């Protein structure tokens, strides 16, 4: 009986400890952003802010070009995710449904591209963009971000397309649908979990990317939020309240998207990994 009780207890205790370990830094970031300067610098930690202030957020958003950074980040991230999904839908359908010479090589190539560190290609990317006279432009960032997340998107969606029975598509074509209509009306709705999981992964990857924009976009009006966040502490010194407010603003879009998609995203990653 004691062993049985221990067997039920230790997984829950472990889960609670891990939950606290992961959530506490996020809580401390948001709570520090809401504290006045006196509570932040006090010798005794203020675990729960009582005098809540939004002055730190005002300081963060009043930085020059802040809303330009927000617009740039949203633009390149959303466009990269949308373009990668459109291309990945076609590519995953071809890999899952069609048999052609070199198909296995294509799959291996996507896996290798997913494992390759993009940082080693920054110099080559810089030379390409420079020769095309597109430095300080959002177009190269969008294209490169799309290529970063495209291999994972194709490999994940391929598993979902392969899991859809061919008979459903063939029945729709017998009823008068073209292949494109059968894909749009029958297969595409069944790919919703995969689309959500890959969208979440792509959004996080593009939203957090720092090295590429640091090299390609030197103009302040063409930069994104990761650069703004990296230079924030240098600009405001030991103003930890404003720094934590800036970090909170940067994390909020990802937290909202993750909370909204987390159930579908987890099931999508699991199903896409074991099917196909």
VEXGUTOR-287542 format. One line per field, with one value per residue (C-alpha): residue number from 1; x, y, z. Coordinates in nm, 2 decimals. Layout:
<sites>
nr = (NUM | ...)
u = (X | ...)
v = (Y | ...)
w = (Z | ...)
</sites>
This chain:
<sites>
nr = (1 | 2 | 3 | 4 | 5 | 6 | 7 | 8 | 9 | 10 | 11 | 12 | 13 | 14 | 15 | 16 | 17 | 18 | 19 | 20 | 21 | 22 | 23 | 24 | 25 | 26 | 27 | 28 | 29 | 30 | 31 | 32 | 33 | 34 | 35 | 36 | 37 | 38 | 39 | 40 | 41 | 42 | 43 | 44 | 45 | 46 | 47 | 48 | 49 | 50 | 51 | 52 | 53 | 54 | 55 | 56 | 57 | 58 | 59 | 60 | 61 | 62 | 63 | 64 | 65 | 66 | 67 | 68 | 69 | 70 | 71 | 72 | 73 | 74 | 75 | 76 | 77 | 78 | 79 | 80 | 81 | 82 | 83 | 84 | 85 | 86 | 87 | 88 | 89 | 90 | 91 | 92 | 93 | 94 | 95 | 96 | 97 | 98 | 99 | 100 | 101 | 102 | 103 | 104 | 105 | 106 | 107 | 108 | 109 | 110 | 111 | 112 | 113 | 114 | 115 | 116 | 117 | 118 | 119 | 120 | 121 | 122 | 123 | 124 | 125 | 126 | 127 | 128 | 129 | 130 | 131 | 132 | 133 | 134 | 135 | 136 | 137 | 138 | 139 | 140 | 141 | 142 | 143 | 144 | 145 | 146 | 147 | 148 | 149 | 150 | 151 | 152 | 153 | 154 | 155 | 156 | 157 | 158 | 159 | 160 | 161 | 162 | 163 | 164 | 165 | 166 | 167 | 168 | 169 | 170 | 171 | 172 | 173 | 174 | 175 | 176 | 177 | 178 | 179 | 180 | 181 | 182 | 183 | 184 | 185 | 186 | 187 | 188 | 189 | 190 | 191 | 192 | 193 | 194 | 195 | 196 | 197 | 198 | 199 | 200 | 201 | 202 | 203 | 204 | 205 | 206 | 207 | 208 | 209 | 210 | 211 | 212 | 213 | 214 | 215 | 216 | 217 | 218 | 219 | 220 | 221 | 222 | 223 | 224 | 225 | 226 | 227 | 228 | 229 | 230 | 231 | 232 | 233 | 234 | 235 | 236 | 237 | 238 | 239 | 240 | 241 | 242 | 243 | 244 | 245 | 246 | 247 | 248 | 249 | 250 | 251 | 252 | 253 | 254 | 255 | 256 | 257 | 258 | 259 | 260 | 261 | 262 | 263 | 264 | 265 | 266 | 267 | 268 | 269 | 270 | 271 | 272 | 273 | 274 | 275 | 276)
u = (0.00 | 0.28 | 0.45 | 0.13 | 0.08 | 0.44 | 0.39 | 0.10 | 0.26 | 0.61 | 0.49 | 0.26 | 0.53 | 0.78 | 0.52 | 0.46 | 0.83 | 0.89 | 0.59 | 0.72 | 1.07 | 0.95 | 0.67 | 0.85 | 1.09 | 0.80 | 0.60 | 0.90 | 0.95 | 0.59 | 0.57 | 0.89 | 0.75 | 0.46 | 0.66 | 0.78 | 1.15 | 1.16 | 1.02 | 1.26 | 1.57 | 1.47 | 1.69 | 1.39 | 1.24 | 0.88 | 0.72 | 0.38 | 0.35 | 0.11 | 0.16 | 0.11 | 0.24 | 0.24 | 0.51 | 0.77 | 0.56 | 0.52 | 0.90 | 0.95 | 0.69 | 0.82 | 1.15 | 1.21 | 1.08 | 0.91 | 0.59 | 0.80 | 0.98 | 0.65 | 0.51 | 0.83 | 0.83 | 0.47 | 0.51 | 0.81 | 0.68 | 0.33 | 0.43 | 0.71 | 0.46 | 0.19 | 0.43 | 0.59 | 0.24 | 0.13 | 0.45 | 0.46 | 0.10 | 0.19 | 0.53 | 0.39 | 0.11 | 0.36 | 0.58 | 0.30 | 0.08 | 0.31 | 0.58 | 0.87 | 1.24 | 1.45 | 1.16 | 1.36 | 1.64 | 1.41 | 1.30 | 1.65 | 1.74 | 1.47 | 1.59 | 1.94 | 1.82 | 1.63 | 1.94 | 2.18 | 2.27 | 2.16 | 2.42 | 2.70 | 2.54 | 2.49 | 2.80 | 2.67 | 2.32 | 2.47 | 2.66 | 2.35 | 2.14 | 2.42 | 2.47 | 2.10 | 2.10 | 1.84 | 2.01 | 1.78 | 1.48 | 1.21 | 1.19 | 1.51 | 1.42 | 1.08 | 1.23 | 1.51 | 1.27 | 1.04 | 1.32 | 1.42 | 1.08 | 0.99 | 1.17 | 1.00 | 0.67 | 0.69 | 0.81 | 0.53 | 0.25 | 0.37 | 0.28 | -0.07 | -0.13 | -0.01 | -0.25 | -0.56 | -0.70 | -0.67 | -1.02 | -1.16 | -0.99 | -1.09 | -1.45 | -1.46 | -1.31 | -1.57 | -1.84 | -1.71 | -1.44 | -1.11 | -0.79 | -0.75 | -1.11 | -1.07 | -0.76 | -0.92 | -1.26 | -1.15 | -0.78 | -0.72 | -0.98 | -0.82 | -0.48 | -0.59 | -0.38 | -0.07 | -0.12 | -0.16 | 0.15 | 0.37 | 0.24 | 0.33 | 0.68 | 0.73 | 0.60 | 0.83 | 1.13 | 1.08 | 0.97 | 1.29 | 1.54 | 1.82 | 2.15 | 2.02 | 1.85 | 2.15 | 2.37 | 2.13 | 1.93 | 2.15 | 1.89 | 1.68 | 1.36 | 1.41 | 1.49 | 1.28 | 1.19 | 1.48 | 1.73 | 1.53 | 1.52 | 1.90 | 1.98 | 1.73 | 1.93 | 2.23 | 2.01 | 1.84 | 2.12 | 2.00 | 1.63 | 1.52 | 1.15 | 1.16 | 1.38 | 1.14 | 0.85 | 1.03 | 1.08 | 0.72 | 0.60 | 0.82 | 0.69 | 0.32 | 0.24 | 0.41 | 0.23 | -0.11 | -0.05 | 0.08 | -0.21 | -0.46 | -0.30 | -0.12 | -0.36 | -0.37 | 0.00 | 0.10 | -0.13 | -0.01 | 0.36 | 0.29 | 0.07 | 0.30 | 0.60 | 0.46 | 0.25 | 0.37)
v = (0.00 | 0.24 | 0.16 | 0.22 | 0.56 | 0.65 | 0.55 | 0.78 | 1.06 | 1.11 | 1.18 | 1.46 | 1.60 | 1.60 | 1.77 | 2.04 | 2.11 | 2.13 | 2.35 | 2.59 | 2.59 | 2.68 | 2.92 | 3.12 | 3.31 | 3.41 | 3.52 | 3.71 | 3.89 | 4.01 | 4.09 | 4.29 | 4.49 | 4.59 | 4.69 | 5.04 | 5.10 | 5.09 | 4.74 | 4.62 | 4.74 | 4.66 | 4.42 | 4.21 | 4.05 | 4.16 | 3.83 | 3.97 | 4.33 | 4.54 | 4.89 | 4.80 | 5.05 | 5.06 | 5.32 | 5.06 | 4.97 | 5.33 | 5.37 | 5.07 | 5.17 | 5.53 | 5.42 | 5.56 | 5.33 | 5.09 | 5.06 | 5.03 | 4.73 | 4.58 | 4.62 | 4.48 | 4.18 | 4.10 | 4.15 | 3.93 | 3.66 | 3.63 | 3.64 | 3.38 | 3.15 | 3.19 | 3.14 | 2.84 | 2.68 | 2.74 | 2.58 | 2.30 | 2.20 | 2.14 | 1.98 | 1.75 | 1.64 | 1.55 | 1.36 | 1.17 | 1.09 | 1.08 | 0.83 | 0.98 | 0.91 | 1.07 | 1.11 | 0.95 | 1.19 | 1.49 | 1.37 | 1.32 | 1.66 | 1.83 | 1.65 | 1.77 | 2.12 | 2.11 | 2.00 | 2.25 | 2.56 | 2.86 | 3.08 | 2.92 | 3.06 | 3.42 | 3.54 | 3.38 | 3.53 | 3.87 | 3.86 | 3.75 | 4.03 | 4.29 | 4.20 | 4.23 | 4.58 | 4.47 | 4.54 | 4.70 | 4.55 | 4.32 | 4.11 | 3.91 | 3.85 | 3.72 | 3.48 | 3.35 | 3.30 | 3.11 | 2.88 | 2.83 | 2.69 | 2.52 | 2.18 | 2.12 | 2.23 | 1.99 | 1.70 | 1.74 | 1.80 | 1.50 | 1.27 | 1.42 | 1.39 | 1.03 | 0.96 | 1.06 | 0.76 | 0.79 | 0.65 | 0.98 | 1.18 | 0.92 | 0.93 | 1.31 | 1.28 | 1.02 | 1.26 | 1.52 | 1.71 | 1.78 | 1.68 | 2.04 | 2.05 | 1.72 | 1.84 | 2.17 | 2.02 | 1.68 | 1.67 | 2.03 | 2.03 | 1.72 | 1.89 | 2.15 | 2.01 | 1.99 | 2.34 | 2.48 | 2.30 | 2.40 | 2.76 | 2.78 | 2.65 | 2.88 | 3.18 | 3.12 | 3.06 | 3.37 | 3.60 | 3.51 | 3.52 | 3.76 | 3.69 | 3.74 | 4.07 | 4.20 | 4.14 | 4.24 | 4.53 | 4.81 | 5.08 | 5.13 | 5.16 | 4.81 | 4.62 | 4.39 | 4.35 | 4.11 | 4.38 | 4.64 | 4.41 | 4.34 | 4.71 | 4.80 | 4.73 | 4.91 | 5.22 | 5.21 | 5.08 | 4.94 | 5.02 | 4.66 | 4.75 | 4.89 | 4.60 | 4.35 | 4.54 | 4.53 | 4.15 | 4.10 | 4.29 | 4.08 | 3.75 | 3.84 | 3.75 | 3.41 | 3.34 | 3.43 | 3.22 | 2.92 | 2.93 | 2.94 | 2.66 | 2.45 | 2.15 | 2.13 | 2.20 | 1.91 | 1.66 | 1.79 | 1.74 | 1.39 | 1.27 | 1.42 | 1.25 | 0.89 | 0.89 | 0.86)
w = (0.00 | 0.08 | -0.25 | -0.43 | -0.26 | -0.34 | -0.70 | -0.73 | -0.54 | -0.69 | -1.05 | -0.92 | -0.69 | -0.99 | -1.21 | -0.95 | -0.90 | -1.28 | -1.32 | -1.06 | -1.20 | -1.55 | -1.46 | -1.18 | -1.42 | -1.63 | -1.32 | -1.19 | -1.52 | -1.53 | -1.16 | -1.18 | -1.47 | -1.25 | -0.95 | -0.86 | -0.86 | -0.47 | -0.46 | -0.73 | -0.56 | -0.20 | 0.00 | 0.09 | -0.22 | -0.29 | -0.40 | -0.47 | -0.59 | -0.40 | -0.55 | -0.92 | -1.17 | -1.55 | -1.57 | -1.67 | -1.98 | -2.07 | -2.05 | -2.28 | -2.54 | -2.55 | -2.70 | -3.05 | -3.33 | -3.09 | -3.29 | -3.61 | -3.45 | -3.36 | -3.71 | -3.87 | -3.65 | -3.71 | -4.08 | -4.14 | -3.89 | -4.02 | -4.39 | -4.33 | -4.16 | -4.43 | -4.72 | -4.56 | -4.50 | -4.86 | -5.00 | -4.74 | -4.82 | -5.18 | -5.10 | -4.82 | -5.05 | -5.33 | -5.09 | -4.93 | -5.23 | -5.53 | -5.62 | -5.81 | -5.85 | -5.58 | -5.34 | -5.05 | -5.13 | -5.10 | -4.75 | -4.64 | -4.78 | -4.57 | -4.26 | -4.32 | -4.38 | -4.05 | -3.86 | -4.03 | -3.81 | -4.01 | -3.84 | -4.05 | -4.36 | -4.25 | -4.44 | -4.76 | -4.70 | -4.64 | -4.96 | -5.16 | -5.01 | -5.05 | -5.42 | -5.47 | -5.31 | -5.05 | -4.73 | -4.47 | -4.64 | -4.48 | -4.80 | -4.75 | -4.38 | -4.48 | -4.74 | -4.51 | -4.22 | -4.45 | -4.55 | -4.19 | -4.09 | -4.42 | -4.37 | -4.04 | -4.18 | -4.48 | -4.27 | -4.02 | -4.27 | -4.47 | -4.18 | -4.16 | -4.54 | -4.53 | -4.24 | -4.45 | -4.63 | -5.01 | -5.04 | -4.91 | -5.18 | -5.45 | -5.33 | -5.37 | -5.72 | -5.81 | -5.70 | -5.94 | -5.76 | -5.92 | -5.74 | -5.62 | -5.49 | -5.32 | -5.14 | -5.04 | -4.93 | -4.79 | -4.69 | -4.58 | -4.30 | -4.16 | -4.15 | -3.89 | -3.60 | -3.82 | -3.95 | -3.59 | -3.46 | -3.75 | -3.73 | -3.37 | -3.43 | -3.72 | -3.54 | -3.24 | -3.47 | -3.68 | -3.38 | -3.18 | -3.46 | -3.38 | -3.57 | -3.92 | -3.87 | -3.68 | -3.99 | -4.27 | -4.12 | -3.97 | -4.03 | -3.71 | -3.91 | -4.06 | -3.74 | -3.54 | -3.17 | -3.08 | -3.16 | -2.97 | -2.67 | -2.68 | -2.69 | -2.42 | -2.11 | -2.26 | -2.32 | -1.98 | -1.76 | -1.43 | -1.49 | -1.43 | -1.43 | -1.78 | -1.89 | -1.76 | -1.91 | -2.25 | -2.21 | -2.11 | -2.42 | -2.63 | -2.48 | -2.47 | -2.84 | -2.81 | -2.48 | -2.62 | -2.93 | -2.73 | -2.49 | -2.78 | -2.98 | -2.72 | -2.72 | -3.10 | -3.12 | -2.89 | -3.06 | -3.40 | -3.32 | -3.18 | -3.46 | -3.73 | -3.58 | -3.57 | -3.90 | -4.25)
</sites>
